Amino acid sequence: MPEGQFRSVVDGNVDLSSPGVSVQSEGTPDRVHLSGLYYGGKGTASTVELRTAAGTLHGKLIELPGRPGWGVWYAVAEPAPNDGSRHFVSEVTVRTTKGKVYASISLR
């Protein structure tokens, strides 16, 4: 693993003053592993939905007790045929327990 691949959320690389969600991916010919950070939204994060070249995916959220306001998410997908686009993921949306948008990112 290259040094510096992962960073702390409190070292200044994430602006925690406004809601956000990040995404990163690693792939093999058989699987695409997707993950990211979510932070700063109002309410309790409950679900994560990804729009991908392979269709809509629902990932899993992890939030540690005692540190509300941010957490991580992950999902696994089968790769899609190469359509010439640079991004497998076009949008990531984290929703609250009431279905409202907690944080979202559009990559296209």
SULGIDA-V713346 format. One record per residue. N is the residue number from 0. PSI is psi in whole degrees, 0 to 359 (NA if undefined). D_CENTER is the distance of its C-alpha to the mean C-alpha in Angstrom with 2 decimals. Layout:
# SULGIDA-V713346
n-><N,N>
psi-><PSI,PSI>
d_center-><D_CENTER,D_CENTER>
This chain:
# SULGIDA-V713346
n-><0,1,2,3,4,5,6,7,8,9,10,11,12,13,14,15,16,17,18,19,20,21,22,23,24,25,26,27,28,29,30,31,32,33,34,35,36,37,38,39,40,41,42,43,44,45,46,47,48,49,50,51,52,53,54,55,56,57,58,59,60,61,62,63,64,65,66,67,68,69,70,71,72,73,74,75,76,77,78,79,80,81,82,83,84,85,86,87,88,89,90,91,92,93,94,95,96,97,98,99,100,101,102,103,104,105,106,107>
psi-><132,142,141,11,327,145,161,149,350,16,11,357,353,127,97,3,346,151,145,168,142,168,141,155,151,137,157,174,339,334,151,123,121,143,168,184,144,148,156,0,168,141,192,120,136,321,158,131,134,132,121,170,340,1,191,135,149,124,189,142,147,123,126,145,148,355,64,157,349,159,190,162,161,157,157,136,160,142,151,157,146,115,10,352,158,336,131,321,131,337,143,128,126,131,156,177,340,5,3,156,122,313,152,152,136,130,8,NA>
d_center-><20.93,21.38,21.95,19.44,16.33,14.68,15.41,15.88,14.06,17.66,19.23,18.84,15.98,13.74,15.57,15.30,17.96,15.80,12.64,9.43,5.69,4.95,4.30,7.26,9.43,12.80,15.28,18.74,21.12,20.28,16.54,13.19,10.87,7.13,5.06,3.68,5.65,6.68,10.38,13.63,13.70,16.89,17.43,15.78,12.17,12.87,10.68,7.41,8.58,7.85,10.94,11.95,15.36,16.07,15.51,13.31,11.24,10.51,8.40,9.52,9.03,11.13,12.99,16.15,19.38,21.08,18.18,16.89,14.73,11.66,9.85,7.19,5.49,6.63,8.46,11.58,13.31,16.72,17.03,18.45,21.70,21.51,21.95,22.33,19.02,17.10,13.59,12.64,9.64,11.14,8.98,5.89,7.73,7.94,11.68,14.42,17.12,19.21,16.88,16.42,13.40,12.01,9.70,8.78,8.57,10.95,11.53,15.05>
